[in-house]
Amino acid sequence: MIIVNISVVGTGYVGLIQSVGLAEFGFKVVGIDIDERKIKLLNRGITPLYEEGLEELLKKHVGKNLRFTTSYEEIKNSDVIFLCVGTPQDRDGNADLRFIYSAVNSIKRYFDDRYRIIVVKSTVPVGTNRKIKEMLGGCNVDVVSNPEFLREGIALRDFFNPDRIVLGFEDVNNSRPIDIMKEIYKYFLDKRVPFIITDWESAEVIKYAANAFLATKISFINEIAKLIDAVGGDIKTVSKALGLDERIGDKFLNAGIGYGGSCFPKDVKALIKQFESRGIEPKLIKATDEVNEEQIHWFLNKIKRYYGDLNGKTFAVLGLAFKPNTDDLRESRGIKLIDLLLREGSIVKCYDYVEKARENTIERYRLDTSGAYYGYNLYVLDDIYETVKDVDGIIITTEYSQLIDEDWDKIGNLVREKIVFDGRNILDKERIKELGFKYFGVGRG
Ligand SMILES: NC(=O)c1ccc[n+]([C@@H]2O[C@H](COP(=O)([O-])OP(=O)(O)OC[C@H]3O[C@@H](n4cnc5c(N)ncnc54)[C@H](O)[C@@H]3O)[C@@H](O)[C@H]2O)c1
C-alpha cells in the first residue's frame, strides 16, 4: 500500500507536531479539530500554542501538503488516521476518555469498505485500543497503539529524534498494519531508531510506566532534599554524585517544587486508578503522587517560616509555564503557588519569559488591567525588572536558565528586601549571597 492521505484528529501539542512532522516527511496531511478558532489560525500559518520552530515549519507546509479543517468528511479520503485528542483527568483521577470516544464515533461515520488504520497517539489506559476496535466493529480497520513521548518545550526536536518508537498491534503476526507503520516512519527506521513492536496492552502500559518512572525520580530527589534541608548540605552535590552512577543516571534528579504539566500529574493518577480497578495497590506510585502534591505546600511553609505572616506581603513570582519554553500552564507549580499566596492575602507580581504564557495567565485569571482578580491582587508584567520592583521577596517557580544571567545587582537595587526563594535551585547560591541576598532553595538551605 502506498500511503496517500493522512489525517490527524486533534491539533493540540501532540497533534500539531505530528501534523507538521508528517508533512515534512512529504505526506499529504489534514489536521481535524473541533476548535474553529484554532483551525482558522492554523490555516493562516499561525500556531495557537508556543513551541520553538513550530511556526516556521507550519508556514513551510500549510496550503501545500498540509491543511486544517473542522470537517470530519476528510476521513473519507484518509488511509491512516492519527488520534491525538486530549485525555484529561476526570473528577476521580481516571483518564477521561470522552474526547477519544466522541472522535472515534465521528470518524466511524465516514468509514466505507476501504482499508484504514487508526493510530492512537493519545495516552490511554490499558484496554482502550481494544475498546476502540470494538466500537469500529464491522469496519475494515486496524487499530495501532503508538504512544507519544515528546516533551513540550523541545517537542519538534523530540519528534525528529525519538528514543524509540512503540507500536502496539492486535496481532503482531499480521504484517499489514506493521508494514504501513514502517512506511510512515521510514525516516526513523533509516535513522536506526529502535522500534518496539508489541501488543496493545504492553504499548499502553509502556507510556504510563515511563511517565510514572520519571515522576518517581523527581519525587525521590524531592524527598531526599527535605532531609538535606533539615540536616544542612546541598542537594545539588548529592544529585550530581548520584547521577554519576550510570545505573542511576543524571536526568530528572533536580530537586524542586514538584512536577506539573499536562502529562505527569494526570498520568500518574490515571495509572494508580488502573491498578486499583484491578484490586492491586500501587504503593510506590501512590507515594510518588503524594510527595508531589505535598511539595508545593512544603515550600510555601518555608516561605511562611521566614515572614511569619504572608498577608499584605508582595512577591515576584518568576515562572508561570510548567516548564521553560512553553506556554502551557496545565498543573503548573507556579500557578499553584500563586493561588496559595493569594489565599494567604499576598500581593503577587508575576512574569514568564514566554509572552504567550503571560497571556494565558491573564486569560486564566480573567484579569483586567488593574490586576484585580476576585478581590485579590495579581499582576502579570511584561518586564522582569518591573516585576521585582518593591517586592518583599522573589520566588522562582520555573527552571529558566536565563535567570542565571539576569542583572542581580540591578534586581537587588529594585526589591524592598533582598531575598530569593529558589523553587528550582537554578541560581548560583554563593554568587547570589555575595550580592547581599538571603537565599533559600530546595534542599540547599
Ligand atoms: N502535551 C504533551 O506533552 C504530551 C506528550 C505525550 C503525550 N500526550 C498525550 O497526547 C494527548 C493529547 O495531548 P495534548 O497535550 O496534545 O492535548 P491538547 O489539549 O493540547 O490538544 C487536544 C486537541 O484535541 C481537540 N479535540 C478534542 N476533542 C476532539 C474531537 N472530538 N475531534 C477533534 N478534535 C478534538 C481539542 O480541541 C484540542 O485541540 C493526551 O492524551 C496527552 O496525554 C501529550
The ligand as an ORCA input file, in Angstrom:
! r2SCAN-3c Opt
* xyz 0 1
  N       1.363     17.571     25.649
  C       2.315     16.670     25.784
  O       3.460     16.986     26.098
  C       2.020     15.212     25.548
  C       3.097     14.318     25.417
  C       2.832     12.974     25.205
  C       1.516     12.527     25.156
  N       0.484     13.412     25.314
  C      -0.890     12.893     25.236
  O      -1.411     13.240     23.955
  C      -2.797     13.548     24.049
  C      -3.049     14.948     23.546
  O      -2.388     15.856     24.402
  P      -2.199     17.398     24.012
  O      -1.341     17.989     25.043
  O      -1.849     17.497     22.578
  O      -3.711     17.920     24.217
  P      -4.322     19.331     23.789
  O      -5.373     19.619     24.800
  O      -3.235     20.313     23.557
  O      -4.992     19.023     22.382
  C      -6.105     18.218     22.193
  C      -6.850     18.719     20.975
  O      -7.919     17.824     20.669
  C      -9.021     18.579     20.206
  N     -10.249     17.779     20.302
  C     -10.957     17.400     21.398
  N     -11.996     16.623     21.049
  C     -11.933     16.475     19.711
  C     -12.727     15.778     18.753
  N     -13.779     15.045     19.129
  N     -12.390     15.859     17.456
  C     -11.306     16.585     17.062
  N     -10.531     17.276     17.894
  C     -10.840     17.210     19.213
  C      -9.012     19.813     21.100
  O      -9.746     20.865     20.541
  C      -7.508     20.093     21.165
  O      -7.102     20.959     20.127
  C      -3.164     13.320     25.510
  O      -3.625     12.019     25.674
  C      -1.851     13.513     26.239
  O      -1.811     12.815     27.455
  C       0.723     14.741     25.493
*
